[in-house]
Every structure is written in C-alpha cells, then in structure tokens.
Amino acid sequence: MPVLSANNITMQFGGLTAVDKFNLNLEPHELVGLIGPNGAGKTTIFNMLTGVYVPTSGDIILNGQSIIKKSTHDIVSLGASRTFQNIRLFKDLTAVENVKIAYHNFIDYNMIQGMFRTKKFWIEEKKAQEECLKLLDIFDMGEYANTLAKNLPYGQQRKLEIARALASDPKVLMLDEPAAGMNPNETEELMNTIHFIRNKFDITVLLIEHDMKLVMGICERIIVVDYGKTIAEGTPDEIKNNPEVIRAYLGD
C-alpha cells in the first residue's frame, strides 16, 4: 500500500485553478522528484499534502488515513514532515533546541510535572537532549549544537531544517527546494545527505527542486507539472527525453 496517495486533488483560489486533479502514489522507500516551471503549482501541492491548504476537491491518504481537514500537527503525527523553500528555523534558538521542538511528541511528561520540574521532567528532558544530539551528529552538526540557528552557515541551516523534520520520525519527508541558494559543493553534499537519510531512516522522500543535476542524480521517479496539471511521469531518462517536458520546462 502506498505510504501517501493524492487522488484527484484540486486547489482553486477564486477563479484560478492552481492545481487540477493531481494524482500521486508514493511507495515506501521511494525517492521521487516533483518538477516544473515557476508557478506550476508544486508548492501548492506540498501545502495540500501537509495540511497548509485544504483541497477544493479530491482526497489525500497518509498511512491509510484521509488527512483532509486534519491539522498540520495531526498530519505530522501520522507520519509526514516537510522543509520549506525559505528556511523557517527558530533563529534565536540553538540548533539542538530547534530539533527538540520537533521531538516534543516523544516527550512524556505533563504540564504539572513541567511546571514543578519533577524527576520525570528531568528524565524526559535528558532523553530528548540525548536523542536530538544524536540526530545532529548524524548530520555532522554536533559541534553546532549550542550555536544559535541564525549564526549557522547557510548550508548548515538547510541541514538543520532537515534534521528537525526528521525528529518527528516521519514516514514521508517532503523537501521544498532544499538546494536553493547552495553552491555546487553544498549541493553535492546535499545529494549525499538525501541518499543517506532515505536509507538510514528507511523513509520515502518527495522533493521539489529546480537543480536538474540534483533531481536527475538522485530521483528514481520524476513527476512534471505545468499549469497545475501533470504532463509527464517516469524515470530521469524518460523525463529528460520527453518532448513535452523539454518544451514546457527543460528547454532544448
């Protein structure tokens, strides 16, 4: 059974149809790319898949449950997490504090125990700290654990956002233009990181990206949208040789 399915989802804003009857099936452990020109509807699709927008019509199934009209918090709990095109970290918190915010579902103490700093509180906080530090170490960011997010280099901020998304233990990780603003060396490192986390955490990855070297280099399947509609789907070789995709997006 697909871990995530979108069935004829449509998103209309007044008289504008941003996404028109989009379909998607993500199998466990897949690495899939979603590409298309600017304004094609890619981020709108992500926003529907993660509960930011409620589709005008259609259904979305995550781990066997419809997530239409569920809160973003509930969707994360069901196993879908994402990053954003524009980095959205808590810039005045440290790297480890940013990751701990996403780990909160696994912290087992109540408000009273937290207010009075009981033994249970300290045990749970210590466990959370240790687990989040382990996650930072996986990304070779242990040395930045106590660095404010706003003081991290750009590439490290991108990695921190991915680490934070993984702290919620997702089954599906959605990356919205993760290579945006990166230099070639950082992009190469990101490619290795995405492959690594897919295998390390045994998750499904869906990414939006304009860097075709990255998309063609790591994605097993690519979906192309234009004007809110899917115009092609296939392997990287099939996509880069598809005349309609070349016309609409890749160019001659």
N, C-alpha and C positions, 0 to 999 in steps of 0.2 A: 504494500500500500504506500502511495506517495506520502512523504512527510508533510508536504504542503501542496495544496491544489487551489488554483483560482479558476472558477467556472463562469465564463462569460461576464466578467466584471466590467462594468461601465461606470465612468465618472463624468458627470456633467456639471458645469458651472454656468448656471443660467442657460443661455443658448449655445454655449460652447461645449462640445464633447471632447474632453481631454484624453480619455481612454475609451475605446469602443470594443466591447465584447472580447476582452483579453482572456486567454486561457494559458494556464501554466500547471505543469506537474513536476515537482521536484522529488526525486528518489533519494533514499538515504545515501549519504557519502558522495553525492554528485557535486561537481564544481561547474556552475553554469554562469554564463555571461549574458547580460541584457544591454544591448547597444542600440544606438540610433542617433539621429541629429538632435541638436539642441531644440527643446520644445516638443519632442516626440512623445512625451508622456511617461518617461522612465521613472522619474522621481515620484510622480503621481501614483504609479503602480506600487512603488515601495511604500508610499504613505497609506495606501489602501491595505496592503499586506500586513502593516504593523499597527493599524487602528487609528492612525492620524486622521484619515478620511474614511467615512462610511460610503461604500459604493452606492451609486444611484440604483444599480441593479446587479444581479449576479450573487455568487456565494464564494466564500473562501474557507477551506477546510485545513486546519492545522492539527496534526496528530489525531485525526479522526473526529475533531470537533469544529463546528462552524464558529468562526470568530467575528461574524458580522455583528456590529454594535457592541462588541466587548471592549473594555478599556485597554489602553496600551499596557497597563500594569498586568492585567489578566493575560494578555497575549504573550508578554514576556514570561509569565509563569508557565504558560502552556508550551513554551519552547522556541520562541522566535525573538531574536535580538538583532540590532542594527547599529551601524555607524551613520554619520551624516556627511554630506558633501562639504559643508562648512563645519569645521571641528567644533564640537559642543562639549568641552570639558568644564569642570568647575575650576576655573583658572586660579582662584585663591586658595585652593586646597592642594595638598600634596598628591603625588602620584598614587601612593598607597591608599590615601583617603578616597580618591576618585574611584578606585577599584572596589573598595569596601562598600561604597554606596550601592553598587550593583549586586553586591553579595548579601544584601540585607534579608533576602528570603530564606537564607540558611542560618540566620542568627536566631537562636531560640531563647529569648527572654522577653518578659512582658514590660509594660510601661512602669509599673511599680518597682520591679527589680532594677530597671534602668535608672529611675529617679533616685533610689537609695543605694545604688552601686553595690548590690549584693554580691555574694560569692558567685552565683550563677552568672551575673552580668560580666564579671571579670573573666570567668572561664570562657564564655562565649566570645567576648571581645578578643581574648588572646588567640582563640582558634581562628577567628576571622582574620586577624592580623597575619597569622602564620600562613593561612591559605592564600591570601592576597599577595603576600611577599613571594610565595612560590610561583604564582602566576606571573608576577613581574620578572622573576628570574628566568622563566621560560622565554621571555622576550628580551633577555639580556638587559633588563632595566633595573635590576636590583640596586645598582648604585644611585639611581634616581628616586628611590622610594620616598625619601623625605624632601624632595625638591618640589617646589610649587609648580603646578602644571604650566602656568604662564611663563616660567623660566626655562622650560624644556625646549630643545631644538625642535624645529617643525616636524622632522621625521619621527622623533621620539613622541611628540604629541599624537601623531597618527597611530603609532603603535600602542600608545596608552589607551586611546579610544577603543581599539580592537580588544585590548586586554580587558577593559571594563565591560565590553559587550560579552566577552566570554565568561565573565564572573557569574553571570546569571545561569550558566550551564545550559546554553541553547542547543536545540536540535538543528535549527536553521540559523545561519549567520548571514545577514544581508549587509553588504558593504557598498556604500554610495560614493563612487569616485574616490577610492582610497589612495590613488596615486596623484590626485590633484595637488599641484604645487611642488611635487617632488622632482629632484634632479635624477639623471639616469642611474646613478649609483644607488640612490634611495629606492628607486623603482625596482631595480634588480633585487635588492634586499627584500622589498615588499613581496615580490613574486615568490621568493623562497619562503617567506613567512606564511603566506596564504596556503601554500602547499603543506607546510609543516603543521599548521594548526588544523587543517582539514583532516590530516592523518592522526595527529596527536589526540585530538578531541573527538574523532570519528563523527564529524558533523557534515551537514550539507551547506555549501556556500553558494550564494547568489550575489553577483556583483554587477554594478553599473560602472562602466569605465570608458573613457574616450581614448586612452592609451592603447592603441591596437597591438603593439608589441606585447603588452601585458596580457590583454584578452586572448590573443591568438596563442600566446605561450603557455597559458595555464588552464584555459577553459576546455572542458570536454564537449560541451554543447553550448551553442550561442543562439539567442533569440534576438531578432532585429525588429524594432518597432519604428513606425513613421506615421505621423499624424494620428497617433493613438491606436493604430492597428498593427498587428503582427504581419510583417511582409515576408519573413523567412525564418527558418529554424533548421539547425543542423550542426555538423562538425565545423571546426575552424576552416578546413579546406573547402568544404561545401559553401560556407558563407563568403569567403573571400573571392570565390569564383562565381557567385550568384549575380547575374546581370542586374537584377532589380536592386540588390543591396549596393552594388557598385554605383548605380545611378543615383540612389537616394542618399548614400552616406559615404562609402569608402572613396569614391572617385576613381577615375581611370588610372 
